[in-house]
């Protein structure tokens, strides 16, 4: 199933809107229920309003009613760089919010035919704030 996510992430990357940075990123996610969503980065002149590919895919899944906290299983990030591109801090926090705590994998890819790095999501944001105290 990671192969399909890889293909979708690279296809999404081709749709990225990055007129300022020229840094195109694509992502694809899989939920625990097997739903798959993709996303690309969308930047605007005010960089604070820019959306990363990972957050775009997660927002699409949530808005379609397919992703609740604890339901994110896989995230693939696709970008052409020297080293694998990991999610930014904001994306890491959003992944943490929706990740299956037992098993959510992050896959980083620098070319359409290869996963360069696979990580357990918790490695990306150790000692994360998960908001559980706020939900009680």
N, CA, C and O atoms as a GROMACS GRO file, in nm:
protein
  544
    1UNK      N    1   0.081  -0.120   0.000
    1UNK     CA    2   0.000   0.000   0.000
    1UNK      C    3   0.085   0.126   0.000
    1UNK      O    4   0.040   0.231  -0.046
    2UNK      N    5   0.208   0.119   0.051
    2UNK     CA    6   0.294   0.236   0.052
    2UNK      C    7   0.326   0.281  -0.090
    2UNK      O    8   0.343   0.400  -0.115
    3UNK      N    9   0.333   0.187  -0.184
    3UNK     CA   10   0.362   0.222  -0.323
    3UNK      C   11   0.254   0.314  -0.379
    3UNK      O   12   0.284   0.411  -0.449
    4UNK      N   13   0.128   0.285  -0.348
    4UNK     CA   14   0.018   0.370  -0.396
    4UNK      C   15   0.028   0.509  -0.334
    4UNK      O   16   0.010   0.610  -0.403
    5UNK      N   17   0.057   0.516  -0.205
    5UNK     CA   18   0.075   0.645  -0.139
    5UNK      C   19   0.191   0.722  -0.200
    5UNK      O   20   0.183   0.843  -0.219
    6UNK      N   21   0.299   0.652  -0.231
    6UNK     CA   22   0.415   0.715  -0.293
    6UNK      C   23   0.377   0.778  -0.426
    6UNK      O   24   0.412   0.893  -0.454
    7UNK      N   25   0.305   0.704  -0.509
    7UNK     CA   26   0.261   0.757  -0.639
    7UNK      C   27   0.170   0.879  -0.621
    7UNK      O   28   0.184   0.978  -0.693
    8UNK      N   29   0.079   0.870  -0.525
    8UNK     CA   30  -0.013   0.981  -0.502
    8UNK      C   31   0.060   1.105  -0.450
    8UNK      O   32   0.027   1.217  -0.488
    9UNK      N   33   0.159   1.086  -0.364
    9UNK     CA   34   0.235   1.199  -0.311
    9UNK      C   35   0.310   1.271  -0.422
    9UNK      O   36   0.315   1.394  -0.426
   10UNK      N   37   0.370   1.194  -0.512
   10UNK     CA   38   0.444   1.256  -0.622
   10UNK      C   39   0.350   1.324  -0.721
   10UNK      O   40   0.383   1.429  -0.775
   11UNK      N   41   0.234   1.267  -0.744
   11UNK     CA   42   0.135   1.331  -0.831
   11UNK      C   43   0.087   1.462  -0.768
   11UNK      O   44   0.071   1.563  -0.836
   12UNK      N   45   0.064   1.460  -0.637
   12UNK     CA   46   0.022   1.581  -0.567
   12UNK      C   47   0.131   1.687  -0.574
   12UNK      O   48   0.101   1.806  -0.591
   13UNK      N   49   0.256   1.645  -0.562
   13UNK     CA   50   0.368   1.740  -0.570
   13UNK      C   51   0.363   1.818  -0.701
   13UNK      O   52   0.394   1.937  -0.702
   14UNK      N   53   0.324   1.754  -0.809
   14UNK     CA   54   0.320   1.821  -0.939
   14UNK      C   55   0.213   1.930  -0.944
   14UNK      O   56   0.215   2.016  -1.032
   15UNK      N   57   0.120   1.928  -0.849
   15UNK     CA   58   0.014   2.029  -0.843
   15UNK      C   59   0.043   2.140  -0.742
   15UNK      O   60  -0.039   2.230  -0.722
   16UNK      N   61   0.158   2.134  -0.677
   16UNK     CA   62   0.191   2.232  -0.574
   16UNK      C   63   0.190   2.373  -0.630
   16UNK      O   64   0.227   2.396  -0.746
   17UNK      N   65   0.147   2.466  -0.548
   17UNK     CA   66   0.148   2.608  -0.583
   17UNK      C   67   0.257   2.673  -0.499
   17UNK      O   68   0.237   2.705  -0.382
   18UNK      N   69   0.373   2.692  -0.561
   18UNK     CA   70   0.489   2.744  -0.489
   18UNK      C   71   0.560   2.852  -0.571
   18UNK      O   72   0.678   2.837  -0.604
   19UNK      N   73   0.489   2.961  -0.604
   19UNK     CA   74   0.550   3.063  -0.690
   19UNK      C   75   0.663   3.141  -0.625
   19UNK      O   76   0.742   3.203  -0.696
   20UNK      N   77   0.672   3.141  -0.494
   20UNK     CA   78   0.773   3.221  -0.425
   20UNK      C   79   0.897   3.139  -0.392
   20UNK      O   80   1.009   3.179  -0.423
   21UNK      N   81   0.877   3.025  -0.329
   21UNK     CA   82   0.992   2.942  -0.288
   21UNK      C   83   1.037   2.847  -0.398
   21UNK      O   84   1.152   2.804  -0.400
   22UNK      N   85   0.946   2.814  -0.489
   22UNK     CA   86   0.972   2.713  -0.593
   22UNK      C   87   0.997   2.574  -0.534
   22UNK      O   88   1.045   2.484  -0.603
   23UNK      N   89   0.964   2.557  -0.406
   23UNK     CA   90   0.984   2.430  -0.336
   23UNK      C   91   0.851   2.354  -0.333
   23UNK      O   92   0.763   2.382  -0.252
   24UNK      N   93   0.840   2.258  -0.422
   24UNK     CA   94   0.716   2.181  -0.436
   24UNK      C   95   0.722   2.054  -0.352
   24UNK      O   96   0.820   1.980  -0.355
   25UNK      N   97   0.615   2.032  -0.275
   25UNK     CA   98   0.606   1.916  -0.188
   25UNK      C   99   0.470   1.850  -0.208
   25UNK      O  100   0.368   1.918  -0.223
   26UNK      N  101   0.470   1.719  -0.207
   26UNK     CA  102   0.345   1.643  -0.212
   26UNK      C  103   0.340   1.549  -0.094
   26UNK      O  104   0.443   1.510  -0.039
   27UNK      N  105   0.219   1.513  -0.055
   27UNK     CA  106   0.202   1.420   0.056
   27UNK      C  107   0.080   1.332   0.029
   27UNK      O  108  -0.011   1.371  -0.044
   28UNK      N  109   0.081   1.216   0.089
   28UNK     CA  110  -0.035   1.127   0.087
   28UNK      C  111  -0.043   1.062   0.223
   28UNK      O  112   0.058   1.026   0.282
   29UNK      N  113  -0.166   1.047   0.271
   29UNK     CA  114  -0.187   0.985   0.402
   29UNK      C  115  -0.285   0.871   0.389
   29UNK      O  116  -0.369   0.867   0.299
   30UNK      N  117  -0.273   0.778   0.482
   30UNK     CA  118  -0.369   0.667   0.491
   30UNK      C  119  -0.425   0.664   0.633
   30UNK      O  120  -0.350   0.673   0.730
   31UNK      N  121  -0.557   0.651   0.643
   31UNK     CA  122  -0.621   0.644   0.774
   31UNK      C  123  -0.636   0.498   0.816
   31UNK      O  124  -0.616   0.407   0.736
   32UNK      N  125  -0.670   0.478   0.942
   32UNK     CA  126  -0.690   0.343   0.995
   32UNK      C  127  -0.802   0.270   0.921
   32UNK      O  128  -0.802   0.148   0.912
   33UNK      N  129  -0.898   0.346   0.869
   33UNK     CA  130  -1.009   0.285   0.796
   33UNK      C  131  -0.976   0.259   0.650
   33UNK      O  132  -1.060   0.210   0.574
   34UNK      N  133  -0.852   0.291   0.609
   34UNK     CA  134  -0.808   0.263   0.472
   34UNK      C  135  -0.832   0.375   0.374
   34UNK      O  136  -0.801   0.360   0.256
   35UNK      N  137  -0.888   0.487   0.419
   35UNK     CA  138  -0.906   0.601   0.329
   35UNK      C  139  -0.771   0.665   0.299
   35UNK      O  140  -0.683   0.670   0.385
   36UNK      N  141  -0.755   0.713   0.178
   36UNK     CA  142  -0.631   0.776   0.135
   36UNK      C  143  -0.661   0.916   0.084
   36UNK      O  144  -0.757   0.938   0.010
   37UNK      N  145  -0.577   1.011   0.125
   37UNK     CA  146  -0.591   1.149   0.082
   37UNK      C  147  -0.453   1.201   0.045
   37UNK      O  148  -0.352   1.162   0.103
   38UNK      N  149  -0.450   1.291  -0.054
   38UNK     CA  150  -0.324   1.352  -0.091
   38UNK      C  151  -0.333   1.502  -0.071
   38UNK      O  152  -0.442   1.557  -0.049
   39UNK      N  153  -0.219   1.568  -0.078
   39UNK     CA  154  -0.215   1.713  -0.065
   39UNK      C  155  -0.084   1.767  -0.118
   39UNK      O  156   0.016   1.695  -0.127
   40UNK      N  157  -0.086   1.894  -0.152
   40UNK     CA  158   0.036   1.961  -0.197
   40UNK      C  159   0.049   2.090  -0.118
   40UNK      O  160  -0.046   2.137  -0.057
   41UNK      N  161   0.170   2.146  -0.119
   41UNK     CA  162   0.186   2.274  -0.052
   41UNK      C  163   0.123   2.384  -0.136
   41UNK      O  164   0.128   2.381  -0.259
   42UNK      N  165   0.065   2.480  -0.067
   42UNK     CA  166   0.000   2.596  -0.130
   42UNK      C  167   0.051   2.718  -0.057
   42UNK      O  168   0.012   2.744   0.057
   43UNK      N  169   0.139   2.794  -0.123
   43UNK     CA  170   0.196   2.910  -0.056
   43UNK      C  171   0.136   3.038  -0.113
   43UNK      O  172   0.092   3.044  -0.228
   44UNK      N  173   0.135   3.138  -0.029
   44UNK     CA  174   0.089   3.271  -0.069
   44UNK      C  175   0.194   3.372  -0.024
   44UNK      O  176   0.287   3.338   0.050
   45UNK      N  177   0.180   3.496  -0.070
   45UNK     CA  178   0.280   3.598  -0.040
   45UNK      C  179   0.303   3.615   0.110
   45UNK      O  180   0.416   3.641   0.152
   46UNK      N  181   0.200   3.601   0.189
   46UNK     CA  182   0.213   3.603   0.335
   46UNK      C  183   0.241   3.459   0.377
   46UNK      O  184   0.148   3.380   0.392
   47UNK      N  185   0.368   3.425   0.397
   47UNK     CA  186   0.405   3.286   0.424
   47UNK      C  187   0.332   3.226   0.543
   47UNK      O  188   0.317   3.104   0.550
   48UNK      N  189   0.288   3.307   0.637
   48UNK     CA  190   0.215   3.256   0.752
   48UNK      C  191   0.085   3.188   0.715
   48UNK      O  192   0.033   3.106   0.791
   49UNK      N  193   0.031   3.220   0.599
   49UNK     CA  194  -0.093   3.160   0.551
   49UNK      C  195  -0.069   3.038   0.464
   49UNK      O  196  -0.164   2.974   0.418
   50UNK      N  197   0.055   3.006   0.440
   50UNK     CA  198   0.091   2.893   0.354
   50UNK      C  199   0.053   2.761   0.421
   50UNK      O  200   0.065   2.745   0.542
   51UNK      N  201   0.007   2.666   0.339
   51UNK     CA  202  -0.024   2.531   0.388
   51UNK      C  203   0.078   2.433   0.332
   51UNK      O  204   0.107   2.433   0.213
   52UNK      N  205   0.132   2.350   0.420
   52UNK     CA  206   0.221   2.243   0.377
   52UNK      C  207   0.140   2.128   0.319
   52UNK      O  208   0.020   2.116   0.344
   53UNK      N  209   0.205   2.044   0.244
   53UNK     CA  210   0.138   1.929   0.181
   53UNK      C  211   0.077   1.835   0.284
   53UNK      O  212  -0.034   1.786   0.266
   54UNK      N  213   0.151   1.809   0.392
   54UNK     CA  214   0.103   1.715   0.493
   54UNK      C  215  -0.026   1.766   0.558
   54UNK      O  216  -0.122   1.690   0.575
   55UNK      N  217  -0.026   1.895   0.595
   55UNK     CA  218  -0.145   1.952   0.658
   55UNK      C  219  -0.260   1.959   0.560
   55UNK      O  220  -0.376   1.942   0.599
   56UNK      N  221  -0.233   1.985   0.432
   56UNK     CA  222  -0.340   1.987   0.332
   56UNK      C  223  -0.408   1.852   0.326
   56UNK      O  224  -0.531   1.844   0.325
   57UNK      N  225  -0.331   1.744   0.322
   57UNK     CA  226  -0.388   1.609   0.316
   57UNK      C  227  -0.468   1.578   0.442
   57UNK      O  228  -0.577   1.520   0.434
   58UNK      N  229  -0.416   1.614   0.557
   58UNK     CA  230  -0.486   1.587   0.683
   58UNK      C  231  -0.616   1.666   0.690
   58UNK      O  232  -0.719   1.611   0.730
   59UNK      N  233  -0.613   1.792   0.652
   59UNK     CA  234  -0.734   1.875   0.654
   59UNK      C  235  -0.840   1.818   0.559
   59UNK      O  236  -0.958   1.815   0.592
   60UNK      N  237  -0.797   1.772   0.442
   60UNK     CA  238  -0.892   1.709   0.350
   60UNK      C  239  -0.958   1.587   0.415
   60UNK      O  240  -1.080   1.569   0.405
   61UNK      N  241  -0.880   1.505   0.481
   61UNK     CA  242  -0.933   1.385   0.546
   61UNK      C  243  -1.030   1.420   0.658
   61UNK      O  244  -1.136   1.358   0.669
   62UNK      N  245  -0.994   1.517   0.739
   62UNK     CA  246  -1.082   1.558   0.849
   62UNK      C  247  -1.212   1.618   0.793
   62UNK      O  248  -1.321   1.586   0.841
   63UNK      N  249  -1.201   1.703   0.692
   63UNK     CA  250  -1.320   1.768   0.637
   63UNK      C  251  -1.414   1.670   0.568
   63UNK      O  252  -1.533   1.698   0.552
   64UNK      N  253  -1.362   1.556   0.526
   64UNK     CA  254  -1.445   1.451   0.465
   64UNK      C  255  -1.498   1.353   0.569
   64UNK      O  256  -1.569   1.259   0.534
   65UNK      N  257  -1.465   1.374   0.695
   65UNK     CA  258  -1.512   1.287   0.802
   65UNK      C  259  -1.440   1.153   0.808
   65UNK      O  260  -1.492   1.058   0.866
   66UNK      N  261  -1.321   1.146   0.749
   66UNK     CA  262  -1.249   1.019   0.741
   66UNK      C  263  -1.134   1.009   0.840
   66UNK      O  264  -1.064   0.907   0.843
   67UNK      N  265  -1.111   1.112   0.921
   67UNK     CA  266  -0.997   1.108   1.011
   67UNK      C  267  -1.032   1.170   1.145
   67UNK      O  268  -1.070   1.287   1.154
   68UNK      N  269  -1.020   1.089   1.247
   68UNK     CA  270  -1.036   1.133   1.386
   68UNK      C  271  -0.903   1.111   1.457
   68UNK      O  272  -0.820   1.034   1.410
   69UNK      N  273  -0.882   1.178   1.572
   69UNK     CA  274  -0.758   1.151   1.646
   69UNK      C  275  -0.738   1.001   1.668
   69UNK      O  276  -0.832   0.928   1.703
   70UNK      N  277  -0.616   0.957   1.647
   70UNK     CA  278  -0.582   0.816   1.661
   70UNK      C  279  -0.601   0.735   1.535
   70UNK      O  280  -0.582   0.613   1.535
   71UNK      N  281  -0.639   0.801   1.425
   71UNK     CA  282  -0.670   0.728   1.303
   71UNK      C  283  -0.572   0.741   1.189
   71UNK      O  284  -0.595   0.685   1.082
   72UNK      N  285  -0.463   0.813   1.209
   72UNK     CA  286  -0.365   0.831   1.102
   72UNK      C  287  -0.261   0.720   1.110
   72UNK      O  288  -0.196   0.702   1.213
   73UNK      N  289  -0.246   0.644   1.001
   73UNK     CA  290  -0.155   0.529   0.999
   73UNK      C  291  -0.026   0.553   0.921
   73UNK      O  292   0.081   0.509   0.963
   74UNK      N  293  -0.035   0.623   0.807
   74UNK     CA  294   0.082   0.642   0.722
   74UNK      C  295   0.082   0.782   0.663
   74UNK      O  296  -0.023   0.838   0.630
   75UNK      N  297   0.202   0.838   0.650
   75UNK     CA  298   0.222   0.968   0.586
   75UNK      C  299   0.342   0.953   0.493
   75UNK      O  300   0.449   0.911   0.536
   76UNK      N  301   0.324   0.988   0.366
   76UNK     CA  302   0.435   0.989   0.270
   76UNK      C  303   0.458   1.134   0.229
   76UNK      O  304   0.364   1.205   0.194
   77UNK      N  305   0.583   1.178   0.234
   77UNK     CA  306   0.621   1.313   0.195
   77UNK      C  307   0.717   1.304   0.077
   77UNK      O  308   0.818   1.233   0.083
   78UNK      N  309   0.686   1.376  -0.031
   78UNK     CA  310   0.765   1.370  -0.154
   78UNK      C  311   0.820   1.509  -0.188
   78UNK      O  312   0.745   1.604  -0.203
   79UNK      N  313   0.952   1.518  -0.201
   79UNK     CA  314   1.017   1.643  -0.240
   79UNK      C  315   1.152   1.612  -0.301
   79UNK      O  316   1.219   1.515  -0.263
   80UNK      N  317   1.192   1.693  -0.396
   80UNK     CA  318   1.322   1.677  -0.460
   80UNK      C  319   1.423   1.761  -0.382
   80UNK      O  320   1.426   1.883  -0.393
   81UNK      N  321   1.506   1.691  -0.303
   81UNK     CA  322   1.605   1.757  -0.218
   81UNK      C  323   1.727   1.667  -0.205
   81UNK      O  324   1.723   1.550  -0.243
   82UNK      N  325   1.836   1.722  -0.150
   82UNK     CA  326   1.957   1.643  -0.129
   82UNK      C  327   1.935   1.537  -0.022
   82UNK      O  328   1.977   1.422  -0.038
   83UNK      N  329   1.870   1.575   0.086
   83UNK     CA  330   1.839   1.485   0.197
   83UNK      C  331   1.687   1.471   0.206
   83UNK      O  332   1.615   1.561   0.162
   84UNK      N  333   1.637   1.362   0.261
   84UNK     CA  334   1.492   1.348   0.275
   84UNK      C  335   1.432   1.466   0.352
   84UNK      O  336   1.488   1.512   0.451
   85UNK      N  337   1.317   1.513   0.305
   85UNK     CA  338   1.249   1.627   0.367
   85UNK      C  339   1.148   1.579   0.469
   85UNK      O  340   1.049   1.513   0.435
   86UNK      N  341   1.173   1.611   0.594
   86UNK     CA  342   1.082   1.574   0.702
   86UNK      C  343   0.977   1.684   0.721
   86UNK      O  344   1.001   1.799   0.684
   87UNK      N  345   0.862   1.650   0.777
   87UNK     CA  346   0.759   1.751   0.803
   87UNK      C  347   0.812   1.862   0.893
   87UNK      O  348   0.896   1.839   0.980
   88UNK      N  349   0.760   1.983   0.871
   88UNK     CA  350   0.798   2.097   0.955
   88UNK      C  351   0.735   2.082   1.094
   88UNK      O  352   0.658   1.989   1.117
   89UNK      N  353   0.766   2.172   1.183
   89UNK     CA  354   0.714   2.166   1.319
   89UNK      C  355   0.562   2.169   1.326
   89UNK      O  356   0.501   2.093   1.401
   90UNK      N  357   0.499   2.256   1.248
   90UNK     CA  358   0.352   2.263   1.247
   90UNK      C  359   0.291   2.133   1.196
   90UNK      O  360   0.191   2.086   1.251
   91UNK      N  361   0.350   2.076   1.094
   91UNK     CA  362   0.301   1.947   1.041
   91UNK      C  363   0.322   1.836   1.142
   91UNK      O  364   0.237   1.748   1.158
   92UNK      N  365   0.435   1.838   1.210
   92UNK     CA  366   0.463   1.736   1.312
   92UNK      C  367   0.358   1.740   1.422
   92UNK      O  368   0.312   1.636   1.469
   93UNK      N  369   0.318   1.861   1.462
   93UNK     CA  370   0.217   1.874   1.566
   93UNK      C  371   0.082   1.823   1.516
   93UNK      O  372   0.009   1.757   1.590
   94UNK      N  373   0.047   1.853   1.391
   94UNK     CA  374  -0.081   1.806   1.338
   94UNK      C  375  -0.078   1.654   1.320
   94UNK      O  376  -0.178   1.587   1.349
   95UNK      N  377   0.032   1.599   1.275
   95UNK     CA  378   0.045   1.453   1.265
   95UNK      C  379   0.027   1.391   1.403
   95UNK      O  380  -0.044   1.292   1.417
   96UNK      N  381   0.091   1.448   1.503
   96UNK     CA  382   0.080   1.397   1.640
   96UNK      C  383  -0.065   1.396   1.686
   96UNK      O  384  -0.108   1.301   1.752
   97UNK      N  385  -0.139   1.498   1.654
   97UNK     CA  386  -0.279   1.509   1.696
   97UNK      C  387  -0.364   1.394   1.642
   97UNK      O  388  -0.455   1.347   1.709
   98UNK      N  389  -0.335   1.351   1.519
   98UNK     CA  390  -0.419   1.252   1.453
   98UNK      C  391  -0.356   1.113   1.442
   98UNK      O  392  -0.422   1.018   1.399
   99UNK      N  393  -0.231   1.099   1.480
   99UNK     CA  394  -0.159   0.972   1.464
   99UNK      C  395  -0.214   0.862   1.554
   99UNK      O  396  -0.256   0.887   1.666
  100UNK      N  397  -0.212   0.740   1.500
  100UNK     CA  398  -0.236   0.622   1.581
  100UNK      C  399  -0.113   0.611   1.672
  100UNK      O  400  -0.002   0.592   1.622
  101UNK      N  401  -0.131   0.624   1.805
  101UNK     CA  402  -0.013   0.626   1.892
  101UNK      C  403   0.069   0.498   1.887
  101UNK      O  404   0.189   0.500   1.914
  102UNK      N  405   0.005   0.387   1.854
  102UNK     CA  406   0.076   0.259   1.851
  102UNK      C  407   0.156   0.240   1.723
  102UNK      O  408   0.261   0.176   1.725
  103UNK      N  409   0.107   0.294   1.613
  103UNK     CA  410   0.175   0.267   1.487
  103UNK      C  411   0.134   0.365   1.378
  103UNK      O  412   0.038   0.340   1.304
  104UNK      N  413   0.205   0.475   1.368
  104UNK     CA  414   0.190   0.568   1.257
  104UNK      C  415   0.328   0.585   1.197
  104UNK      O  416   0.421   0.627   1.265
  105UNK      N  417   0.340   0.554   1.071
  105UNK     CA  418   0.470   0.557   1.002
  105UNK      C  419   0.478   0.677   0.909
  105UNK      O  420   0.381   0.715   0.844
  106UNK      N  421   0.596   0.737   0.905
  106UNK     CA  422   0.627   0.848   0.816
  106UNK      C  423   0.729   0.798   0.715
  106UNK      O  424   0.831   0.741   0.752
  107UNK      N  425   0.700   0.820   0.587
  107UNK     CA  426   0.788   0.777   0.479
  107UNK      C  427   0.834   0.902   0.402
  107UNK      O  428   0.751   0.983   0.361
  108UNK      N  429   0.963   0.917   0.383
  108UNK     CA  430   1.019   1.032   0.314
  108UNK      C  431   1.080   0.987   0.182
  108UNK      O  432   1.153   0.888   0.176
  109UNK      N  433   1.048   1.060   0.075
  109UNK     CA  434   1.091   1.021  -0.058
  109UNK      C  435   1.151   1.139  -0.134
  109UNK      O  436   1.098   1.250  -0.131
  110UNK      N  437   1.264   1.112  -0.203
  110UNK     CA  438   1.329   1.212  -0.286
  110UNK      C  439   1.316   1.182  -0.435
  110UNK      O  440   1.362   1.260  -0.518
  111UNK      N  441   1.254   1.068  -0.468
  111UNK     CA  442   1.231   1.034  -0.609
  111UNK      C  443   1.106   0.948  -0.617
  111UNK      O  444   1.072   0.877  -0.522
  112UNK      N  445   1.036   0.953  -0.732
  112UNK     CA  446   0.906   0.887  -0.744
  112UNK      C  447   0.908   0.735  -0.728
  112UNK      O  448   0.802   0.675  -0.710
  113UNK      N  449   1.022   0.673  -0.733
  113UNK     CA  450   1.027   0.527  -0.729
  113UNK      C  451   1.091   0.470  -0.601
  113UNK      O  452   1.124   0.352  -0.596
  114UNK      N  453   1.107   0.557  -0.498
  114UNK     CA  454   1.182   0.509  -0.383
  114UNK      C  455   1.142   0.581  -0.254
  114UNK      O  456   1.122   0.702  -0.251
  115UNK      N  457   1.131   0.502  -0.147
  115UNK     CA  458   1.119   0.557  -0.012
  115UNK      C  459   1.261   0.563   0.043
  115UNK      O  460   1.331   0.462   0.048
  116UNK      N  461   1.305   0.682   0.085
  116UNK     CA  462   1.441   0.699   0.135
  116UNK      C  463   1.453   0.673   0.285
  116UNK      O  464   1.558   0.629   0.333
  117UNK      N  465   1.346   0.701   0.358
  117UNK     CA  466   1.353   0.689   0.503
  117UNK      C  467   1.214   0.658   0.558
  117UNK      O  468   1.115   0.717   0.516
  118UNK      N  469   1.208   0.565   0.652
  118UNK     CA  470   1.084   0.532   0.721
  118UNK      C  471   1.105   0.556   0.870
  118UNK      O  472   1.204   0.512   0.927
  119UNK      N  473   1.011   0.627   0.932
  119UNK     CA  474   1.022   0.662   1.074
  119UNK      C  475   0.891   0.635   1.146
  119UNK      O  476   0.783   0.644   1.087
  120UNK      N  477   0.901   0.601   1.273
  120UNK     CA  478   0.783   0.599   1.360
  120UNK      C  479   0.751   0.746   1.389
  120UNK      O  480   0.843   0.824   1.413
  121UNK      N  481   0.625   0.785   1.387
  121UNK     CA  482   0.590   0.926   1.400
  121UNK      C  483   0.644   0.989   1.528
  121UNK      O  484   0.680   1.107   1.528
  122UNK      N  485   0.649   0.915   1.637
  122UNK     CA  486   0.692   0.972   1.764
  122UNK      C  487   0.836   1.023   1.760
  122UNK      O  488   0.873   1.108   1.840
  123UNK      N  489   0.916   0.972   1.668
  123UNK     CA  490   1.055   1.017   1.655
  123UNK      C  491   1.061   1.162   1.609
  123UNK      O  492   1.154   1.235   1.642
  124UNK      N  493   0.960   1.204   1.532
  124UNK     CA  494   0.960   1.340   1.478
  124UNK      C  495   0.932   1.446   1.583
  124UNK      O  496   0.977   1.560   1.569
  125UNK      N  497   0.857   1.411   1.687
  125UNK     CA  498   0.819   1.511   1.786
  125UNK      C  499   0.822   1.449   1.926
  125UNK      O  500   0.718   1.423   1.986
  126UNK      N  501   0.943   1.426   1.978
  126UNK     CA  502   0.953   1.366   2.111
  126UNK      C  503   0.896   1.461   2.217
  126UNK      O  504   0.904   1.583   2.203
  127UNK      N  505   0.840   1.406   2.322
  127UNK     CA  506   0.783   1.484   2.431
  127UNK      C  507   0.676   1.581   2.380
  127UNK      O  508   0.667   1.695   2.426
  128UNK      N  509   0.597   1.533   2.286
  128UNK     CA  510   0.498   1.621   2.223
  128UNK      C  511   0.386   1.660   2.318
  128UNK      O  512   0.357   1.591   2.415
  129UNK      N  513   0.325   1.772   2.287
  129UNK     CA  514   0.204   1.815   2.355
  129UNK      C  515   0.088   1.754   2.277
  129UNK      O  516   0.065   1.790   2.162
  130UNK      N  517   0.016   1.662   2.341
  130UNK     CA  518  -0.091   1.594   2.266
  130UNK      C  519  -0.230   1.644   2.301
  130UNK      O  520  -0.328   1.596   2.244
  131UNK      N  521  -0.241   1.739   2.390
  131UNK     CA  522  -0.370   1.797   2.419
  131UNK      C  523  -0.465   1.711   2.498
  131UNK      O  524  -0.580   1.749   2.518
  132UNK      N  525  -0.421   1.595   2.546
  132UNK     CA  526  -0.512   1.504   2.616
  132UNK      C  527  -0.570   1.569   2.741
  132UNK      O  528  -0.686   1.543   2.776
  133UNK      N  529  -0.494   1.652   2.808
  133UNK     CA  530  -0.546   1.720   2.927
  133UNK      C  531  -0.658   1.815   2.890
  133UNK      O  532  -0.748   1.840   2.970
  134UNK      N  533  -0.654   1.869   2.770
  134UNK     CA  534  -0.758   1.962   2.726
  134UNK      C  535  -0.887   1.889   2.686
  134UNK      O  536  -0.994   1.949   2.687
  135UNK      N  537  -0.875   1.762   2.652
  135UNK     CA  538  -0.993   1.686   2.606
  135UNK      C  539  -1.066   1.618   2.720
  135UNK      O  540  -1.179   1.573   2.700
  136UNK      N  541  -1.008   1.610   2.838
  136UNK     CA  542  -1.073   1.542   2.951
  136UNK      C  543  -1.192   1.619   3.003
  136UNK      O  544  -1.257   1.575   3.098
   0.00000   0.00000   0.00000
